Amino acid sequence: MRGFRWPPPPDGGPRTWGPGPGGPRTGRPALPEPETDLVTTPHGVRLERLVTGTGDPVTVFAHGLGNGIATTRPFGSGVTGRKVFFQFRGHGRSDSPAGPWSYLDLARDLRAVADLTGAGRAFGASLGAGALCRLLAESPERFEKLVFFLPAVLDKPRGPVARERITDLLEAVESGDASAVADVVSREMPPAVRNTPAGWAYLRQRLDQLLRDGLADGLATLPDQAPLRDAAALSAVTAPALVIGCAGDDLHPVEVAEQLAAALPQATLHVYDRPGVLWTERADLRERISGFLNE
């Protein structure tokens, strides 16, 4: 990205080369991460978990590959009841049992967290959406409401662009080079926000987590897998579902969201017209998710 360097300017403000002002310098550091706990699952894998809110209903939130609790929490900000966030195996403080791993393993992680907390609703983003699909293929009546955000894969493995991006992230994290990791993570953001205070704050948060906790080698084979053999396995799911996709996202093709919505009998599909919706459509996204889950 233009003028990229790491570490960022100490005040979080953008910098440009040459004379003239560097733009607003009002960026603030990311808030400290809340205290989490480790729970032991019936399949013997300890998973990092955070529970917020009170009362019923209970919603479990499953994150994307290389992400985690911090990046998933915004999706639950307007959702009533208890919210359960967790880290899949190989992420954060969760265990990293010997690999390789499959979507069945991720589905077991998701099911265990949901069962231990009595979650009746589920949200899955990207990789988490795939794990949720795998769980539903086995237990179609497990949840009463479902949200799928930017599903990346259904019954065919990811494309070459996605595989390359994930490989780049795993290699950068393994190297321990902050600049290399920042370069890969910055591609998650629209170009317009990469050199802004908000963009630097996001990078700080992601790098703090990735360089502290790392990513397990067992994740490397997941891009070559699909959660389902046939999308028709979801035909028995009767829960209302909201499927959210966006056009122009190479990592999360809109065709996957359309296929998933067609496979779920009670699904509503919403497609944004450009990628980067967490930055460009944040308020609408929050209202759309919370409105669906709270009604």
GUDOVEX-486662 format. One record per residue (C-alpha): residue in three letters; chain; residue number from 1; x, z, y. Coordinates in Angstrom, 2 decimals, always signed. Layout:
REM GUDOVEX-486662
ROSE  residuo  cadena  num        u        w        v
ROSE      ALA       A  NUM        X        Z        Y
...
***
This chain:
REM GUDOVEX-486662
ROSE  residuo  cadena  num        u        w        v
ROSE      MET       A    1    +0.00    +0.00    +0.00
ROSE      ARG       A    2    +1.12    -0.69    +3.53
ROSE      GLY       A    3    +3.68    +1.79    +4.80
ROSE      PHE       A    4    +3.39    +3.86    +1.62
ROSE      ARG       A    5    +5.79    +6.71    +1.10
ROSE      TRP       A    6    +5.81    +9.98    -0.78
ROSE      PRO       A    7    +5.71   +12.79    +0.13
ROSE      PRO       A    8    +3.10   +12.00    +2.80
ROSE      PRO       A    9    +3.34   +12.97    +6.46
ROSE      PRO       A   10    +3.21   +16.79    +6.62
ROSE      ASP       A   11    +0.03   +16.82    +8.71
ROSE      GLY       A   12    -1.76   +14.39    +6.42
ROSE      GLY       A   13    -2.01   +11.69    +9.09
ROSE      PRO       A   14    -1.28    +8.04    +8.47
ROSE      ARG       A   15    +1.94    +6.43    +9.62
ROSE      THR       A   16    +2.72    +2.85   +10.57
ROSE      TRP       A   17    +6.07    +1.21   +11.08
ROSE      GLY       A   18    +7.08    +0.22   +14.60
ROSE      PRO       A   19    +5.99    +1.54   +17.99
ROSE      GLY       A   20    +2.57    +2.85   +18.88
ROSE      PRO       A   21    +0.37    +5.71   +17.70
ROSE      GLY       A   22    +0.08    +6.39   +14.03
ROSE      GLY       A   23    -3.65    +7.06   +14.16
ROSE      PRO       A   24    -5.57   +10.30   +13.74
ROSE      ARG       A   25    -3.72   +13.21   +12.20
ROSE      THR       A   26    -6.56   +15.50   +11.27
ROSE      GLY       A   27    -6.16   +15.49    +7.51
ROSE      ARG       A   28    -6.46   +18.82    +5.76
ROSE      PRO       A   29    -4.93   +19.88    +2.47
ROSE      ALA       A   30    -7.23   +19.85    -0.53
ROSE      LEU       A   31    -9.00   +23.12    -1.23
ROSE      PRO       A   32    -7.44   +25.37    -3.90
ROSE      GLU       A   33    -8.75   +24.68    -7.37
ROSE      PRO       A   34   -11.19   +27.31    -8.71
ROSE      GLU       A   35   -10.19   +29.53   -11.60
ROSE      THR       A   36   -11.08   +28.05   -14.98
ROSE      ASP       A   37   -11.15   +29.45   -18.49
ROSE      LEU       A   38   -10.17   +28.17   -21.93
ROSE      VAL       A   39   -12.85   +28.04   -24.61
ROSE      THR       A   40   -12.22   +27.60   -28.34
ROSE      THR       A   41   -14.41   +24.94   -29.92
ROSE      PRO       A   42   -15.73   +24.86   -33.49
ROSE      HIS       A   43   -13.31   +22.01   -34.26
ROSE      GLY       A   44   -10.36   +24.18   -33.21
ROSE      VAL       A   45    -9.41   +22.54   -29.89
ROSE      ARG       A   46    -9.26   +24.77   -26.82
ROSE      LEU       A   47   -10.73   +23.11   -23.77
ROSE      GLU       A   48   -10.44   +24.02   -20.10
ROSE      ARG       A   49   -13.84   +24.72   -18.56
ROSE      LEU       A   50   -15.45   +25.62   -15.23
ROSE      VAL       A   51   -19.05   +26.80   -14.86
ROSE      THR       A   52   -20.71   +26.86   -11.45
ROSE      GLY       A   53   -24.24   +27.52   -10.24
ROSE      THR       A   54   -26.90   +29.70   -11.83
ROSE      GLY       A   55   -30.00   +29.40   -13.93
ROSE      ASP       A   56   -31.50   +26.45   -15.75
ROSE      PRO       A   57   -31.27   +23.57   -16.39
ROSE      VAL       A   58   -27.66   +23.24   -17.50
ROSE      THR       A   59   -25.76   +19.98   -17.00
ROSE      VAL       A   60   -22.41   +19.10   -18.58
ROSE      PHE       A   61   -20.08   +16.71   -16.71
ROSE      ALA       A   62   -17.57   +14.53   -18.59
ROSE      HIS       A   63   -14.70   +12.97   -16.60
ROSE      GLY       A   64   -12.77    +9.71   -16.78
ROSE      LEU       A   65    -9.35    +9.05   -18.25
ROSE      GLY       A   66    -6.60   +10.68   -16.22
ROSE      ASN       A   67    -9.13   +12.60   -14.14
ROSE      GLY       A   68   -10.69   +16.02   -14.70
ROSE      ILE       A   69   -12.67   +18.88   -13.28
ROSE      ALA       A   70   -11.60   +18.41    -9.66
ROSE      THR       A   71   -12.64   +14.76    -9.49
ROSE      THR       A   72   -15.90   +15.34   -11.38
ROSE      ARG       A   73   -17.24   +18.27    -9.36
ROSE      PRO       A   74   -18.48   +16.17    -6.41
ROSE      PHE       A   75   -21.01   +14.50    -8.72
ROSE      GLY       A   76   -22.72   +17.85    -9.27
ROSE      SER       A   77   -22.75   +19.06    -5.67
ROSE      GLY       A   78   -26.48   +18.48    -5.21
ROSE      VAL       A   79   -27.58   +19.21    -8.78
ROSE      THR       A   80   -29.63   +22.37    -9.40
ROSE      GLY       A   81   -28.98   +24.92   -12.13
ROSE      ARG       A   82   -25.68   +25.56   -13.87
ROSE      LYS       A   83   -23.01   +22.87   -13.88
ROSE      VAL       A   84   -20.42   +22.79   -16.65
ROSE      PHE       A   85   -17.19   +20.87   -15.98
ROSE      PHE       A   86   -14.41   +20.56   -18.52
ROSE      GLN       A   87   -11.20   +18.73   -19.38
ROSE      PHE       A   88   -11.07   +16.50   -22.42
ROSE      ARG       A   89    -8.19   +17.02   -24.86
ROSE      GLY       A   90    -4.91   +15.86   -23.36
ROSE      HIS       A   91    -6.01   +16.66   -19.80
ROSE      GLY       A   92    -5.33   +19.73   -17.66
ROSE      ARG       A   93    -4.87   +22.92   -19.66
ROSE      SER       A   94    -6.86   +21.66   -22.64
ROSE      ASP       A   95    -5.11   +21.39   -25.99
ROSE      SER       A   96    -3.39   +18.19   -27.08
ROSE      PRO       A   97    -3.71   +18.05   -30.87
ROSE      ALA       A   98    -1.70   +15.46   -32.74
ROSE      GLY       A   99    -2.96   +11.93   -32.07
ROSE      PRO       A  100    -3.93    +9.20   -32.10
ROSE      TRP       A  101    -7.43   +10.05   -30.89
ROSE      SER       A  102   -10.73    +8.20   -31.01
ROSE      TYR       A  103   -13.99    +8.32   -29.09
ROSE      LEU       A  104   -15.31   +10.41   -31.96
ROSE      ASP       A  105   -12.77   +13.09   -31.03
ROSE      LEU       A  106   -13.87   +12.95   -27.39
ROSE      ALA       A  107   -17.51   +13.12   -28.43
ROSE      ARG       A  108   -16.72   +16.29   -30.39
ROSE      ASP       A  109   -15.13   +17.82   -27.29
ROSE      LEU       A  110   -18.18   +16.95   -25.21
ROSE      ARG       A  111   -20.64   +18.19   -27.82
ROSE      ALA       A  112   -18.79   +21.49   -28.24
ROSE      VAL       A  113   -18.80   +22.26   -24.51
ROSE      ALA       A  114   -22.47   +21.30   -24.24
ROSE      ASP       A  115   -23.43   +23.44   -27.25
ROSE      LEU       A  116   -21.43   +26.46   -26.14
ROSE      THR       A  117   -23.14   +26.47   -22.74
ROSE      GLY       A  118   -26.62   +25.31   -23.78
ROSE      ALA       A  119   -26.46   +22.13   -21.70
ROSE      GLY       A  120   -29.58   +20.01   -21.95
ROSE      ARG       A  121   -28.44   +17.26   -19.57
ROSE      ALA       A  122   -25.25   +15.23   -19.47
ROSE      PHE       A  123   -23.25   +13.18   -16.99
ROSE      GLY       A  124   -20.44   +10.88   -18.09
ROSE      ALA       A  125   -18.02    +8.96   -15.86
ROSE      SER       A  126   -15.98    +6.06   -17.25
ROSE      LEU       A  127   -14.22    +7.50   -20.32
ROSE      GLY       A  128   -16.75   +10.34   -20.30
ROSE      ALA       A  129   -19.56    +7.79   -20.39
ROSE      GLY       A  130   -18.01    +6.30   -23.51
ROSE      ALA       A  131   -17.73    +9.71   -25.16
ROSE      LEU       A  132   -21.36   +10.39   -24.28
ROSE      CYS       A  133   -22.42    +7.10   -25.87
ROSE      ARG       A  134   -20.53    +8.01   -29.06
ROSE      LEU       A  135   -22.24   +11.41   -29.17
ROSE      LEU       A  136   -25.69    +9.86   -28.63
ROSE      ALA       A  137   -25.16    +7.35   -31.42
ROSE      GLU       A  138   -24.93   +10.31   -33.79
ROSE      SER       A  139   -27.44   +12.61   -32.06
ROSE      PRO       A  140   -29.84   +10.48   -29.98
ROSE      GLU       A  141   -32.06   +13.43   -29.09
ROSE      ARG       A  142   -29.29   +15.83   -28.02
ROSE      PHE       A  143   -29.96   +15.62   -24.26
ROSE      GLU       A  144   -33.10   +15.43   -22.18
ROSE      LYS       A  145   -31.57   +13.55   -19.24
ROSE      LEU       A  146   -28.51   +11.32   -18.94
ROSE      VAL       A  147   -26.36    +9.85   -16.17
ROSE      PHE       A  148   -23.69    +7.23   -16.80
ROSE      PHE       A  149   -21.36    +6.52   -13.87
ROSE      LEU       A  150   -19.20    +3.39   -14.02
ROSE      PRO       A  151   -19.19    +2.98   -17.82
ROSE      ALA       A  152   -16.01    +1.16   -18.76
ROSE      VAL       A  153   -16.53    +0.20   -22.37
ROSE      LEU       A  154   -19.34    +0.11   -24.92
ROSE      ASP       A  155   -18.86    -1.95   -28.09
ROSE      LYS       A  156   -15.75    -3.91   -27.13
ROSE      PRO       A  157   -12.31    -2.56   -26.08
ROSE      ARG       A  158   -11.24    -2.60   -22.45
ROSE      GLY       A  159    -9.86    -5.75   -20.88
ROSE      PRO       A  160    -6.17    -6.39   -20.10
ROSE      VAL       A  161    -6.38    -5.26   -16.46
ROSE      ALA       A  162    -7.76    -1.85   -17.45
ROSE      ARG       A  163    -5.26    -1.44   -20.28
ROSE      GLU       A  164    -2.38    -2.24   -17.95
ROSE      ARG       A  165    -3.59    +0.23   -15.31
ROSE      ILE       A  166    -3.94    +3.04   -17.84
ROSE      THR       A  167    -0.53    +2.28   -19.35
ROSE      ASP       A  168    +1.00    +2.33   -15.88
ROSE      LEU       A  169    -0.55    +5.74   -15.18
ROSE      LEU       A  170    +0.63    +7.27   -18.46
ROSE      GLU       A  171    +4.16    +5.94   -17.95
ROSE      ALA       A  172    +4.30    +7.13   -14.34
ROSE      VAL       A  173    +3.14   +10.63   -15.26
ROSE      GLU       A  174    +5.62   +10.76   -18.14
ROSE      SER       A  175    +8.44    +9.83   -15.74
ROSE      GLY       A  176    +7.64   +12.75   -13.44
ROSE      ASP       A  177    +8.25   +10.50   -10.43
ROSE      ALA       A  178    +5.75   +11.48    -7.73
ROSE      SER       A  179    +6.10    +8.16    -5.92
ROSE      ALA       A  180    +5.39    +6.19    -9.09
ROSE      VAL       A  181    +2.31    +8.29    -9.87
ROSE      ALA       A  182    +1.08    +8.04    -6.28
ROSE      ASP       A  183    +1.46    +4.28    -6.36
ROSE      VAL       A  184    -0.78    +4.02    -9.45
ROSE      VAL       A  185    -3.35    +6.56    -8.24
ROSE      SER       A  186    -3.58    +4.87    -4.84
ROSE      ARG       A  187    -5.06    +1.82    -6.57
ROSE      GLU       A  188    -8.18    +3.89    -7.28
ROSE      MET       A  189    -8.98    +3.89    -3.56
ROSE      PRO       A  190   -10.20    +1.06    -1.34
ROSE      PRO       A  191    -7.31    -0.33    +0.74
ROSE      ALA       A  192    -8.97    +0.80    +3.97
ROSE      VAL       A  193    -8.67    +4.50    +3.07
ROSE      ARG       A  194    -5.27    +4.58    +1.34
ROSE      ASN       A  195    -3.30    +5.43    +4.46
ROSE      THR       A  196    -5.81    +7.80    +6.06
ROSE      PRO       A  197    -5.88   +11.61    +6.11
ROSE      ALA       A  198    -8.64   +11.61    +3.49
ROSE      GLY       A  199    -6.62    +9.29    +1.31
ROSE      TRP       A  200    -3.49   +11.44    +1.53
ROSE      ALA       A  201    -5.52   +14.57    +0.73
ROSE      TYR       A  202    -6.94   +12.87    -2.36
ROSE      LEU       A  203    -3.47   +11.78    -3.44
ROSE      ARG       A  204    -2.11   +15.31    -3.01
ROSE      GLN       A  205    -4.86   +16.74    -5.19
ROSE      ARG       A  206    -4.43   +14.15    -7.93
ROSE      LEU       A  207    -0.63   +14.40    -7.95
ROSE      ASP       A  208    -0.65   +18.19    -7.99
ROSE      GLN       A  209    -2.78   +18.12   -11.12
ROSE      LEU       A  210    -1.12   +15.21   -12.91
ROSE      LEU       A  211    +2.47   +16.32   -12.30
ROSE      ARG       A  212    +1.64   +19.94   -13.17
ROSE      ASP       A  213    -0.36   +19.34   -16.35
ROSE      GLY       A  214    +0.66   +15.82   -17.41
ROSE      LEU       A  215    -1.30   +13.50   -19.71
ROSE      ALA       A  216    -0.98   +13.52   -23.48
ROSE      ASP       A  217    +0.44   +10.60   -25.48
ROSE      GLY       A  218    -2.72   +10.64   -27.61
ROSE      LEU       A  219    -4.60    +8.97   -24.76
ROSE      ALA       A  220    -2.50    +5.81   -24.99
ROSE      THR       A  221    -4.49    +4.22   -27.83
ROSE      LEU       A  222    -7.95    +4.76   -26.29
ROSE      PRO       A  223    -7.94    +1.57   -24.16
ROSE      ASP       A  224    -7.75    -0.45   -27.39
ROSE      GLN       A  225   -10.87    +1.21   -28.79
ROSE      ALA       A  226   -14.61    +1.10   -28.17
ROSE      PRO       A  227   -17.00    +4.05   -28.61
ROSE      LEU       A  228   -19.58    +2.01   -30.58
ROSE      ARG       A  229   -19.52    -0.79   -33.13
ROSE      ASP       A  230   -22.86    -2.05   -31.86
ROSE      ALA       A  231   -24.74    -1.10   -28.69
ROSE      ALA       A  232   -27.93    -1.17   -30.75
ROSE      ALA       A  233   -26.91    +2.29   -32.02
ROSE      LEU       A  234   -28.39    +3.65   -28.78
ROSE      SER       A  235   -31.87    +2.30   -29.43
ROSE      ALA       A  236   -33.09    +5.69   -30.69
ROSE      VAL       A  237   -32.18    +7.50   -27.43
ROSE      THR       A  238   -35.45    +8.41   -25.72
ROSE      ALA       A  239   -34.14   +10.52   -22.83
ROSE      PRO       A  240   -34.47    +9.08   -19.32
ROSE      ALA       A  241   -31.12    +7.68   -18.22
ROSE      LEU       A  242   -29.58    +6.55   -14.96
ROSE      VAL       A  243   -26.81    +3.97   -15.28
ROSE      ILE       A  244   -24.66    +3.32   -12.20
ROSE      GLY       A  245   -22.32    +0.37   -11.92
ROSE      CYS       A  246   -20.73    -1.64    -9.15
ROSE      ALA       A  247   -19.74    -5.25    -8.67
ROSE      GLY       A  248   -16.10    -6.22    -8.35
ROSE      ASP       A  249   -14.62    -3.27   -10.28
ROSE      ASP       A  250   -11.99    -4.56   -12.73
ROSE      LEU       A  251   -11.74    -1.23   -14.54
ROSE      HIS       A  252   -15.50    -0.79   -14.90
ROSE      PRO       A  253   -17.08    -4.24   -15.32
ROSE      VAL       A  254   -20.66    -4.41   -14.11
ROSE      GLU       A  255   -21.53    -6.24   -17.32
ROSE      VAL       A  256   -20.87    -3.03   -19.28
ROSE      ALA       A  257   -23.33    -1.09   -17.10
ROSE      GLU       A  258   -25.92    -3.83   -17.55
ROSE      GLN       A  259   -25.43    -3.87   -21.32
ROSE      LEU       A  260   -25.69    -0.09   -21.53
ROSE      ALA       A  261   -28.88    -0.01   -19.46
ROSE      ALA       A  262   -30.39    -2.70   -21.69
ROSE      ALA       A  263   -29.47    -0.73   -24.82
ROSE      LEU       A  264   -31.09    +2.52   -23.65
ROSE      PRO       A  265   -34.89    +2.42   -23.97
ROSE      GLN       A  266   -35.56    +4.62   -20.90
ROSE      ALA       A  267   -32.76    +3.54   -18.56
ROSE      THR       A  268   -32.75    +2.76   -14.86
ROSE      LEU       A  269   -29.86    +0.63   -13.62
ROSE      HIS       A  270   -28.42    +0.77   -10.11
ROSE      VAL       A  271   -25.55    -1.52    -9.12
ROSE      TYR       A  272   -23.58    -1.12    -5.89
ROSE      ASP       A  273   -22.37    -4.34    -4.33
ROSE      ARG       A  274   -18.70    -3.37    -4.00
ROSE      PRO       A  275   -16.18    -1.03    -5.68
ROSE      GLY       A  276   -14.92    +2.26    -4.26
ROSE      VAL       A  277   -18.39    +3.83    -4.08
ROSE      LEU       A  278   -16.95    +7.37    -4.07
ROSE      TRP       A  279   -15.52    +6.51    -0.66
ROSE      THR       A  280   -18.05    +4.06    +0.76
ROSE      GLU       A  281   -21.35    +5.32    -0.70
ROSE      ARG       A  282   -20.67    +9.00    -1.26
ROSE      ALA       A  283   -23.86   +10.36    +0.34
ROSE      ASP       A  284   -26.10    +7.80    -1.36
ROSE      LEU       A  285   -24.40    +8.42    -4.70
ROSE      ARG       A  286   -24.87   +12.17    -4.43
ROSE      GLU       A  287   -28.55   +11.81    -3.51
ROSE      ARG       A  288   -29.14    +9.29    -6.28
ROSE      ILE       A  289   -27.63   +11.49    -9.00
ROSE      SER       A  290   -29.14   +14.77    -7.82
ROSE      GLY       A  291   -32.52   +13.17    -7.18
ROSE      PHE       A  292   -32.65   +11.82   -10.72
ROSE      LEU       A  293   -31.49   +15.05   -12.39
ROSE      ASN       A  294   -33.54   +17.40   -10.22
ROSE      GLU       A  295   -36.90   +15.67   -10.42
***
